[in-house]
Amino acid sequence: MALPYTMKEASNLRSQPPDQ
């Protein structure tokens, strides 16, 4: 499973998940 985003981006998603 390749990560399309960097670890930093993942941390951001933890703060505010995507509106999907």
LODREN-646522 format. One record per atom (N, C-alpha, C): residue number from 1; residue in one letter; atom name; x, y, z. Coordinates in nm, 4 decimals. Layout:
<pts>
nulum/vexlum/sese/px/py/pz
NUM/A/CA/X/Y/Z
...
</pts>
This chain:
<pts>
nulum/vexlum/sese/px/py/pz
1/M/N/0.0863/-0.1210/0.0000
1/M/CA/0.0000/0.0000/0.0000
1/M/C/0.0893/0.1251/0.0000
2/A/N/0.0954/0.1907/-0.1134
2/A/CA/0.1794/0.3114/-0.1251
2/A/C/0.1084/0.4319/-0.0654
3/L/N/0.1877/0.5178/-0.0004
3/L/CA/0.1279/0.6372/0.0612
3/L/C/0.1329/0.7548/-0.0357
4/P/N/0.0175/0.7989/-0.0829
4/P/CA/0.0090/0.9101/-0.1787
4/P/C/0.0491/1.0427/-0.1153
5/Y/N/0.0529/1.0435/0.0167
5/Y/CA/0.0889/1.1681/0.0852
5/Y/C/0.2003/1.1414/0.1857
6/T/N/0.2723/1.2463/0.2226
6/T/CA/0.3843/1.2291/0.3155
6/T/C/0.3329/1.2125/0.4586
7/M/N/0.4201/1.1703/0.5465
7/M/CA/0.3802/1.1513/0.6877
7/M/C/0.3237/1.2813/0.7440
8/K/N/0.3799/1.3926/0.7000
8/K/CA/0.3337/1.5226/0.7499
8/K/C/0.1872/1.5433/0.7103
9/E/N/0.1545/1.5070/0.5876
9/E/CA/0.0168/1.5227/0.5392
9/E/C/-0.0761/1.4348/0.6230
10/A/N/-0.0320/1.3129/0.6495
10/A/CA/-0.1124/1.2195/0.7287
10/A/C/-0.1426/1.2810/0.8645
11/S/N/-0.0444/1.3477/0.9220
11/S/CA/-0.0641/1.4109/1.0530
11/S/C/-0.1737/1.5167/1.0424
12/N/N/-0.1761/1.5860/0.9300
12/N/CA/-0.2771/1.6902/0.9092
12/N/C/-0.4159/1.6274/0.9027
13/L/N/-0.4269/1.5141/0.8337
13/L/CA/-0.5559/1.4478/0.8197
13/L/C/-0.6068/1.4058/0.9576
14/R/N/-0.5151/1.3688/1.0455
14/R/CA/-0.5555/1.3286/1.1807
14/R/C/-0.6213/1.4468/1.2525
15/S/N/-0.5718/1.5661/1.2238
15/S/CA/-0.6265/1.6861/1.2881
15/S/C/-0.7632/1.7196/1.2280
16/Q/N/-0.7707/1.7100/1.0950
16/Q/CA/-0.8974/1.7401/1.0259
16/Q/C/-0.9132/1.6461/0.9069
17/P/N/-0.9909/1.5378/0.9263
17/P/CA/-1.0128/1.4377/0.8215
17/P/C/-1.0753/1.4999/0.6971
18/P/N/-1.0533/1.4382/0.5793
18/P/CA/-1.1069/1.4895/0.4528
18/P/C/-1.2587/1.4788/0.4468
19/D/N/-1.3227/1.5722/0.3802
19/D/CA/-1.4698/1.5711/0.3667
19/D/C/-1.5104/1.4858/0.2480
20/Q/N/-1.5163/1.3550/0.2690
20/Q/CA/-1.5496/1.2671/0.1575
20/Q/C/-1.6762/1.1898/0.1859
</pts>
